[in-house]
Amino acid sequence: MNIITVLTDFGQRDPYVGIVKGVVLAINPGATLIDISHEVAPRDVKEACFLIPEYYPCFPPGTVHLCVVDPTVGSSRKPLVLAKDGHFFVGPDNGLFSLVLEGATAYEIANSRFMLSNISGTFHGRDIFAPAAAHLSCGVRPSEFGPILAETVRLPTLHPLVHGDIMTGEIVRFDRFGNAITNISFAAFTDFVHETQHLVEIGDLSFHGIGNSYYEGEFTCLVGSSGYLECALFQGNLATEKRLSKGDRVIVRRSIG
C-alpha cells in the first residue's frame, strides 16, 4: 500500500509541508500523499490527538499515517512507529497517539538506516518521520525500526469526568465553521444520561435536548460527524459569537426537571 496521510501544525506559509513530502517522494516516488490538515493550532497536541481517530478508519488497511505536532522536538521524547489494525502511525511519542494506543504496538524509531544522514534538532518531521513513513509504505516492517516501546506517553484528562449527576468535559477544538467540538463522545454521553432528562451547558448556552442537524435552531447541540458532542450557531460562528475558547468547560447535568 502506497497511501500516506499527512497531519501537521505546519500551516501553508512556510515550506515545511512541501519539504516533508519531497523527502517521502525521494524514497518512494510511487507514494500517494493525502493531506488531512496542516492547520492544527501550533503545538496543540491535544487537538491533533482527537483528529487522528476521526480520519484514519476511513482509509484502507496498510495506510501510513504521518502525524507531526511536535512542540518538544529535539528533546528526549522518542520517535515512534505504531501498528494498529493494519494501519501504521509515525510521529513523536508525546501523547499525540493517546486515542489510538489501545490494541496497538509501538516501536521506537532507532535504526539510523531509516533516517536522513543529518538529523536536525528542530525538524524531525523531515529527518526522521518522513523517511520512516516512506520506508513503511515500501514494505519495511515496523519491527525493523527499533525495539518495542513498553510504555508510551498518554495525555491526561482526555475524557470527561463524572461526579454524581454531573459530567464535565471541555471544548477541544473548533472547526472552520466555528463549531465547538467537545471531548464528550456520544457513547460517554448516552452511558451517562441513559434515558433521564438532562441539560447541556456551554458558556451561557444551555440545551435540554440533542439535535440531529445544524439547522434545527439558532443554537444547536448535537453529535457531529466526529462522534463527539458539539455546539453550533446556524449560519454563524459560535466561537466568535460567544467568545468561546479551547479548554472551556462543557457540563452535562442529568435528572433536570
N, C-alpha and C positions, 0 to 999 in steps of 0.2 A: 504494500500500500504506500503510495507516494503523497498522501494528503498531510499537510502540516498546517494547523491553525496557529494564529499568532495573536496574543493578547498582551498589551503593554500599557504603560502610562507615558509613553514617549511623545505623544502628540504628533502633529504633522509638520510643525515648523522646522524642526531640525532634521538632519539626515539619518538619525539613528535607526528608524524603521527600515529605510532602504538599505542601510549597511547590513543589518541583520539578515534581510532577505538575500542580499548579494552573497553573504557567506554561505547560506544554505544552498543556493543555486550553484555556487562554485564546487560544492561537494556532491550535490545531487541535482544535475541540470533538469532532470525529469520531474522534480517535485512540483506539486500543486499547492500553492500558498494561499490560504484563506484568511483574510483579515477579520478578526472578531471585533476588536476595538483597540484603538490607541489613545482613547480619551478617558481611561480610568484616571481619576483625580491623582495628581502627582503624589507618589509614595503611599497611596491608600491601599494597603494590603488587604484590609477587610472588604473593601468594595469589590476588589478583584476576586477575592475568595468566594463571594456569593455569586459571581458571574459564571465561574467555571462549571459547577454542576448544572447550570441552566442550559449551556450550549453544547457541552461535549456529548451528551447522549444522542444528539441529532446527527452525529457523524458515524460512519461505519467503523466496525472494529478494525484495528490496525492503524487508525489515525494517530498522529503525533500532535500533541497539544503543547506548543511552546508558549510559556507564560512568564513574563518578566515584569514584575513590580518589585523592586529590589532596593529599598532605601538604605540597607546596610551592606551594599556591595563593597567588597574588599575586606570585610570583617571575617570573623571565624565561622560565620554561618556557612553551611555546606551546600554545594550544588548537588542536585539530585535528579534521578530518573525514577518515575513512579509508574508501575504497571498495575492496571485495574481493568477487569472485564474486557480484555483485549485492546484497551486503549493505553497510550503512553503519554506521560506528562513530563515536561522538562522545565526546571526553574529552580529558584532558591528555596532552601528549607527555612523559611521564615514565617510559616503559618499560612502561606498562600494556598496550600492544598488541603487545609484543615477539613473541608467539607467533602473531600473525595478520598480521605485516608482509609475509611472503613473498607476492609476487604482488599486493600492494596498492598503491594510490596514495594518498598523504597530501596533504591541503590544509590550510594554516593558516586558522583562523577569524580573519579580519582585517576583514571587512566589517561595520561597525557597524550596518548595516541589519538584520542578523540577530541582534542582541544587545538586551538591555534598555537603556534610556536611561541608567541609572546603574549603573556597574559597581563592585560591592563588591570590596575586596581580599581578602575571606575567603569568598566564596560564589559562585564561578564556576559551580557546578552550577546555581544559579538564574539567574544573569545572562547566562551565555554558552552553557553546554552544553545546558540545557533548551530555550532558544529555537532553537538550531541544530538539535537533534533534531526539534523540531516543524516547522520550515520544511522540513527534508529530507522528513518524512512528507507534506508538502503538495506535494512535487514539485520543490522547488528543487534544482538540480544542485550537486554538490559543488564544481565549479569556480567557482561564484558566490560562495563564501565567502571565497576568497582564493587566493594563489599556491600552487603545488605545493611541498611541502617536500622538498628533495633528500635531506636526512638527518633521520632520526627517532631518538629515544632507544631504545636496546635495553638491557635489563637484563643484567648479566654473570652468568656461572655458572648459567644456567638449566638446562643439560643436564648429565648425569652425565659424569664424567671417567674415562678408561681409561688405566691404566698396566700394561702386561703382562697378567697374568691377573686383574687386579683392576679392577672398575668401582666407582666411588664416587659415590653420589648423596646425596640428603637428603630429609627429610620437608618438604613444602611446605605442607601443611595437614592439619587433622583435620576430618572431617565430624561431623555432630550425634551420631553413634553412637560417636565416639571412635576411628574407624578412621584409621590413619596412612597418608596418601596421599603418595607419593613423586614425584620428578621423573624416575623411570625409566620411560619408555614401554615398552609391550610390544614395539614394533619395535626399540628400542635394546637391550632385554634379549635378545631372540631373536638379533639380529645378533651380540651379544657371546658368548652361551653356545653358540650353534649347537646341536649335539646332545651336547655334553660334559656330564659331571657338574658340578654347581655347588652352591654354598652361599650362601644369602642371610642376612645378619646385620643385625639392627636391635636396638639396645640389648643386652640379654643374651639375646635370642632368636636362634635360627638355624634355617633351613629348608633341607631337602635337595630339596624339590620345590615346585612351584607348584600350588595348589589351584584348584578351579573355583567353590566356594561357601563361604560363611562357616561352615557347619555341619560341615565336614569334620574338625574337630579343635578342641581348646580354643583354640589359637592357630593362625592360618592366614595364609599369604602367598599372594596371588592377584592376578590382573589385574582391577581393578574396572571398573565401567561407564564410568569416565573414560578408560580405555585405559592407565592407569598402574599400576605395581606398588603394592599396598597391603597392609598387615598389619592383622589384626583379632583381637579376643578374642570368641569366640562368646557371645552374650547378655551381653556386658560392654563396658566402655570401656577399650580398650587404652591410650589416652593417660594416663588416671589410674592404671590398674593398674601400668603400667611406668614411670610418671613421664617420659614422652617429651615432647619439645618440638619445635616447628618449627625446622628447621636441623640437627637431629640426623642424624648420618651413617647411610647405608644402604649396605652393602657387598655386592657380588656377587663371589664367587670361583669361577672355573671350574677344571675338572680336579681337583676334590676327590674323593679316593677314599673 
